[in-house]
Amino acid sequence: MNKFAHTLILAVFGIACWFVWGILTLASHTGHGGQLPGFTMFCIALRPGLIVLPILAAVYCLWIGFRRADKLPSWVSFFAATMGVLVLVTLPTLVAAYLPLIMAINDMASK
């Protein structure tokens, strides 16, 4: 049951990282010929890190998979770590995705 929980958490974490990667990809296409804000460009540059995070979690799950069942760490710590990392990655991503929208609204108001 513990190994199944680790695998389920890994799947959810991988899908969530994929969605965050997609948000950053969409944010990179919202410039409409104008310059994107600096923070958005910085977050877009860090987009490959969203591929590394699920790979590291998968390596940990493989390590769990090859250990004996009597010495397995609890899935709760893995859940807390992955969801904590996900929150720390998602919050700046959402800010970076909304900055071009705020810039566009400000440009429309000044015209």
C-alpha positions as CSV (number, residue, x, y, z in Angstrom):
1,M,0.0,0.0,0.0
2,N,2.9,2.4,0.8
3,K,4.5,1.9,-2.6
4,F,1.1,2.4,-4.3
5,A,0.6,5.7,-2.4
6,H,4.1,6.9,-3.5
7,T,3.3,6.0,-7.1
8,L,-0.1,7.8,-7.0
9,I,1.5,10.9,-5.5
10,L,4.2,10.8,-8.2
11,A,1.5,10.7,-10.9
12,V,-0.4,13.7,-9.4
13,F,2.8,15.6,-9.0
14,G,3.9,14.9,-12.6
15,I,0.6,16.0,-14.0
16,A,0.6,19.2,-11.9
17,C,4.1,20.0,-13.1
18,W,3.0,19.5,-16.6
19,F,0.1,21.9,-16.1
20,V,2.4,24.5,-14.6
21,W,4.8,24.1,-17.5
22,G,1.8,24.6,-19.9
23,I,0.8,27.8,-18.1
24,L,4.4,29.1,-18.6
25,T,4.3,28.1,-22.2
26,L,1.0,30.0,-22.7
27,A,2.5,33.0,-20.9
28,S,5.4,33.1,-23.3
29,H,2.9,33.5,-26.2
30,T,0.9,36.4,-24.7
31,G,3.3,39.2,-25.7
32,H,1.4,40.2,-28.8
33,G,4.5,41.8,-30.3
34,G,5.3,43.7,-27.1
35,Q,7.9,43.0,-24.5
36,L,7.0,40.7,-21.6
37,P,7.6,41.7,-18.0
38,G,11.0,40.8,-16.6
39,F,9.6,38.4,-14.0
40,T,7.6,36.6,-16.6
41,M,10.7,36.2,-18.8
42,F,12.7,34.9,-15.7
43,C,10.0,32.3,-14.9
44,I,9.8,31.2,-18.6
45,A,13.6,30.7,-18.5
46,L,13.2,28.4,-15.5
47,R,10.7,26.3,-17.3
48,P,13.0,23.3,-17.9
49,G,13.3,22.9,-14.1
50,L,9.7,21.7,-14.2
51,I,10.9,18.7,-16.1
52,V,13.6,18.0,-13.5
53,L,11.3,18.0,-10.5
54,P,9.1,15.0,-11.5
55,I,12.3,13.1,-12.6
56,L,13.8,13.6,-9.1
57,A,10.5,12.4,-7.5
58,A,10.5,9.4,-9.9
59,V,14.1,8.5,-8.8
60,Y,13.0,8.7,-5.2
61,C,10.0,6.4,-6.0
62,L,12.3,3.9,-7.7
63,W,14.5,4.0,-4.6
64,I,11.4,3.3,-2.5
65,G,10.4,0.5,-4.9
66,F,13.6,-1.4,-4.5
67,R,13.7,-1.3,-0.7
68,R,12.3,-3.9,1.7
69,A,8.7,-3.3,2.8
70,D,9.6,-3.3,6.5
71,K,12.0,-0.3,6.1
72,L,9.9,2.0,3.9
73,P,9.5,5.7,4.9
74,S,5.9,6.9,5.2
75,W,4.2,8.3,2.1
76,V,3.1,11.3,4.1
77,S,6.5,12.9,4.1
78,F,6.7,12.4,0.3
79,F,3.3,13.9,-0.1
80,A,4.2,16.9,2.0
81,A,7.5,17.5,0.1
82,T,6.0,17.2,-3.4
83,M,3.0,19.4,-2.6
84,G,5.2,22.0,-0.9
85,V,7.4,22.2,-3.9
86,L,4.4,22.4,-6.1
87,V,3.0,25.4,-4.2
88,L,6.4,27.1,-4.2
89,V,6.6,26.7,-8.0
90,T,2.9,27.4,-8.8
91,L,2.6,30.7,-7.0
92,P,5.3,32.5,-8.9
93,T,4.1,30.9,-12.1
94,L,0.6,32.4,-11.6
95,V,2.0,35.8,-10.9
96,A,4.2,35.5,-14.1
97,A,1.2,34.5,-16.1
98,Y,-1.0,37.4,-14.9
99,L,1.7,40.1,-15.4
100,P,1.2,40.3,-19.2
101,L,-2.5,40.5,-18.7
102,I,-2.1,43.4,-16.2
103,M,0.3,45.1,-18.7
104,A,-2.2,44.8,-21.5
105,I,-5.0,46.3,-19.4
106,N,-2.7,49.2,-18.4
107,D,-1.8,49.7,-22.1
108,M,-5.5,49.7,-23.1
109,A,-6.3,52.3,-20.4
110,S,-3.6,54.6,-21.5
111,K,-4.7,54.6,-25.2
